Amino acid sequence: QLVEDVKCVLRVLVLYLPLPVWWALFDQTGSRWTFQATRMNGVVGNAGTIKPDQMQVINPLLILFLLPLFDKIIYPAFAKCNMLVKPLQRMTAGGILTASSFFISGFLELEMMKTYAKIPAVGFSDLHFMNNIPCHVSIQLTNGTGLIHEETINDLENMVLRDLEPGKYSLDMEVSSTCLPAILTKRTAQVEIMAHDKEVTPVFLGVDGGAVFPTVLDVHDDPEKDDGANGRFRVVYDMGNFGKSTNLTLKSPYESVIFILNSTGVSGSEYEKIDTGTYEVMQDDALVGNLTVSQGGVYSLIVAK
């Protein structure tokens, strides 16, 4: 009798073998899935934005909503086709749906990886060119071995050169004779760039007086997304000969973030964590524009006088 009882228990235990695996996966909704959500914008159409940790509230709401729905509509409909009649059949169908959700999450992660920051690996460096001139700019990058790269950057756009060897480079920039004819008197310029290992070096292409003027910023780019549900934001500015320091304020109904812009020269601020939402951009007391910060976004705002 004891042997038969043990056999019965073992047959029942087989049904419980998937449970540890199921709970291990289910608990990822509060860990790995939440972390994945921090790297998404959280926008749900016109309904607004959902924060990653707010998704935890949906589970009990779905239980309250789906229990009567399945009991009164879905299961009776399947029962007419002699499907999902027994509890074991329903458990199997639920397991298949759960497994499918993780395949969806995996494919989603593969797509999201395309948007992740491309950080230079060991032994490589990147250069980030920001063209603040309303003209096409031709650049040539050389080092001791000769010409490394030649490119044309469209007006008011940026470009990243990837996987360069760390070291010293010389940048030559030139704009055409048809670019800002009433302003520019010198259309070529040169600057030395020191590319550092595993760093993204920003280069600002602007105008100083009547001459084109490239500037290597002291603060390196840091395109990594925030680990929380925030955006990351910095200001790159060229105040020219404005003559005084000024404040740039990002103002929303919930917070204000202030950046102090020095009076002369080209420079950049450190990255700041900033809540998602729409902000008014104020220079001192003057409104200069609006911007929207999305969850997981990394932004560089260029301000030029």
Secondary structure, 3 states (H helix, E strand, C coil): CHHHHHHHHHHHHHHHCHHHHHHHHHHHHHCHHHHHHCCCCCECHHHCECCHHHHHHHHHHHHHHHHHHHHHHHHHHHHCCCCCCCHHHHHHHHHHHHHHHHHHHHHHHHHHHHHCCCCCCCCCEEEEEEECCCCCEEEEEEECCEEEEEEEECCCCEEEEEEECCEEEEEEEEECCCCCCCCCCECEEEEEEEECCCCEEEEEEEEECCEEEEEECCCCECCCCCCCCCEEEEEEEEEEECCCCEEEEEECCCCEEEEEECCEEEEECCCEEECCEEEEEEECCEEEEEEEECCCCEEEEEEEC
